[in-house]
Structures are given as C-alpha cells and as structure tokens.
Amino acid sequence: MKPADHIQEAQTAEAFSKQSPFFDDLDAQNPILVWMRTCVRNQMLELLHPGDSILELNAGTGLDSFFFAEKGFQVLATDLAPGMIEAMERKKAQMASPWMVKVQACSFNNLENISGSFDHIFSNFGGLNCAEDISSVISQFSRLLNKGGKVTLVMMPPFCPWELLLALKGNFKTAFRRFQKHGALSHIEGVHFRTYYYSPSYIRKAFGPKYQHLSCRGLGITVPPPYLETFPSRYPRLFRGLIRMEEKVCHTPPFSSMGDHFILSMQKKA
Ligand SMILES: C[S@@+](CC[C@H](N)C(=O)[O-])C[C@H]1O[C@@H](n2cnc3c(N)ncnc32)[C@H](O)[C@@H]1O
C-alpha cells in the first residue's frame, strides 16, 4: 500500500469508530435508509442458495451480517474500524446461534489475510467507495470465491440525479462533488477522509472476463438520498409515488447506472 492509503485507512477507521455507538440508531430512524437496505437484502436473497457462505466486506456494525446469519447463512463479517468490530463482537455474544457469524478485523485492502472460500462476497452502502484502487481490491476476489461464486457490491456512482438538482439551488460543491477526479473529501464526526465515486461500467470492467454480469440496478434514482431523511414524513404520498416510479425504471439503462447507490451483482464463471 502507498503511504496515502495508510492515512486514508487511519482516517476512515477513526471516523467510523466514532460513529459506531449510534450507527444502528441512525440507520433505524432513517426511513430512506430502511427502504434502501430492504432493496439490497431482497436482491441478495434472490441470489443466495440455502447454506451459502458469505464474506461481508466493510460490514460496519453487522446489520446485514446478523440478518443473513439469522436466515441460516454462514457469515464472515469484516471491517477496518475497531469501533465497528467491537459492536459486532457484542452482538455476536448475545446471539442464540453465535457459530453462524465470525468477526474479523480486516481492511479490504488486505484480503490476503482472509482464509477460506465463500459462495458470496458482499459489500453494502459505499464502504468500497473508500477504496482509491478499487481494481486491486476486486482482483483479490477470485481466490476467495468458490466455483460459480457471486459478488454483490452496493456502491455510490458519480451520477446522482437528486444531488445534481442542488446545482439549481446554487450548491455547486455538493452537486458536482462526485465528479472530482481524485475523490471528494467526506467527514464523519469531524474526521475527514476521501470518497471515490465509481460507475457500474468501470466496476464491471475491473472484474474482467472471468466474471459474468448478473444484474445492476440504481438505488435512490427518483427516491431522495438518505441525508434528506425528513422527506418521507413531510411528503409521505410523494415518497411512496417516487418508490413506485423508481421500481419501474431501476433495472433499465441509463437509470440502472445512476442514483445515490447502485447494486451490482457479478458471478465468477465456472
Ligand atoms: C457507510 S458504512 C457501511 C457499513 C455497512 N456495510 C452497512 O451497510 O451498514 C462504511 C463502512 O466501511 C468501513 N470501511 C472503510 N474503509 C474500509 C477498509 N479499507 N476496509 C474495511 N472496511 C472499511 C467503515 O469502517 C464502515 O464500517
């Protein structure tokens, strides 16, 4: 890793550790995030087979890891931030079936530290947007996947219609932040780190010819991004209408490549 990567890792670890004590409350209280997470889980459940094993990258407090473990899938939950790892260890200690989840502190830049192979590699809600060199992260997946294994990545693309609308209000900084060549500066709990925005086509190319494309959908195309969390209570009928509209177009190009996030699933060829 380059020295700059170590700085980025130290800063993301500090930012997300600081956020970890109230991460789950922020998530549960935000109706847009709740809807988005349900979309991601439904997509995963469509692709998983009974008994499948999952390697979750940047698992955070393990909201999805424990959800899938309770559905009967064996999960290895990994993250970089010590606060997130502690939160997962606490949840595991209270679980009725703790053998379904293993927790390992590991950066997705050091996947050589993971042993074993998995049926599905999963990364949710933009953790991989903290990676400056996404191609080198993806190049590690093949070794970690069983024959015919799948990958589902939920990442933030450059083109987010709601954010571009902010230009009309004169907020050019936020409107165009996703198009910056060297990533945008983000901050959580006063700690700054860089976020890099990748298009689904760039990610598909990074997988190369040994993988086939399964599906891609935009998430948060007509539905506003999660930081507009009061939108659903202020405009409940409009919010429901926007969800219906999004569900009609989210798999169709060009909408499938835009939004606050996209959900891309790939499969390693047998
Ligand atoms: C927005 S949170 C998403 C957490 C979780 N996937 C979820 O959906 O709730 C991003 C996560 O990425 C993790 N992360 C950032 N850089 C990482 C790295 N290099 N390796 C592993 N995890 C990382 C952070 O610690 C944080 O937990």
Ligand as a Chemical Component Dictionary entry (heavy atoms), coordinates in Angstrom:
data_LIG
# 
_chem_comp.id                   LIG 
_chem_comp.type                 NON-POLYMER 
_chem_comp.pdbx_formal_charge   0 
_chem_comp.three_letter_code    LIG 
# 
loop_
_chem_comp_atom.comp_id 
_chem_comp_atom.atom_id 
_chem_comp_atom.alt_atom_id 
_chem_comp_atom.type_symbol 
_chem_comp_atom.charge 
_chem_comp_atom.model_Cartn_x 
_chem_comp_atom.model_Cartn_y 
_chem_comp_atom.model_Cartn_z 
_chem_comp_atom.pdbx_ordinal 
LIG C1  C1  C 0  -21.222 3.529  5.428 1  
LIG S1  S1  S 1  -20.502 2.267  6.440 2  
LIG C2  C2  C 0  -21.425 0.852  5.868 3  
LIG C3  C3  C 0  -21.416 -0.263 6.859 4  
LIG C4  C4  C 0  -22.268 -1.481 6.492 5  
LIG N1  N1  N 0  -21.844 -2.069 5.242 6  
LIG C5  C5  C 0  -23.731 -1.143 6.450 7  
LIG O1  O1  O 0  -24.339 -1.287 5.393 8  
LIG O2  O2  O -1 -24.276 -0.770 7.496 9  
LIG C6  C6  C 0  -18.908 2.022  5.700 10 
LIG C7  C7  C 0  -18.039 1.025  6.412 11 
LIG O3  O3  O 0  -16.863 0.813  5.630 12 
LIG C8  C8  C 0  -15.798 0.555  6.524 13 
LIG N2  N2  N 0  -14.516 0.726  5.809 14 
LIG C9  C9  C 0  -13.984 1.863  5.294 15 
LIG N3  N3  N 0  -12.771 1.609  4.751 16 
LIG C10 C10 C 0  -12.539 0.280  4.925 17 
LIG C11 C11 C 0  -11.456 -0.582 4.591 18 
LIG N4  N4  N 0  -10.364 -0.119 3.985 19 
LIG N5  N5  N 0  -11.574 -1.895 4.895 20 
LIG C12 C12 C 0  -12.681 -2.370 5.529 21 
LIG N6  N6  N 0  -13.716 -1.605 5.905 22 
LIG C13 C13 C 0  -13.648 -0.290 5.609 23 
LIG C14 C14 C 0  -16.045 1.547  7.648 24 
LIG O4  O4  O 0  -15.341 1.226  8.825 25 
LIG C15 C15 C 0  -17.565 1.447  7.801 26 
LIG O5  O5  O 0  -17.912 0.479  8.747 27 
# 
loop_
_chem_comp_bond.comp_id 
_chem_comp_bond.atom_id_1 
_chem_comp_bond.atom_id_2 
_chem_comp_bond.value_order 
_chem_comp_bond.pdbx_ordinal 
LIG C1  S1  SING 1  
LIG S1  C2  SING 2  
LIG S1  C6  SING 3  
LIG C2  C3  SING 4  
LIG C3  C4  SING 5  
LIG C4  N1  SING 6  
LIG C4  C5  SING 7  
LIG C5  O1  DOUB 8  
LIG C5  O2  SING 9  
LIG C6  C7  SING 10 
LIG C7  O3  SING 11 
LIG C7  C15 SING 12 
LIG O3  C8  SING 13 
LIG C8  N2  SING 14 
LIG C8  C14 SING 15 
LIG N2  C9  SING 16 
LIG N2  C13 SING 17 
LIG C9  N3  DOUB 18 
LIG N3  C10 SING 19 
LIG C10 C11 SING 20 
LIG C10 C13 DOUB 21 
LIG C11 N4  SING 22 
LIG C11 N5  DOUB 23 
LIG N5  C12 SING 24 
LIG C12 N6  DOUB 25 
LIG N6  C13 SING 26 
LIG C14 O4  SING 27 
LIG C14 C15 SING 28 
LIG C15 O5  SING 29 
# 
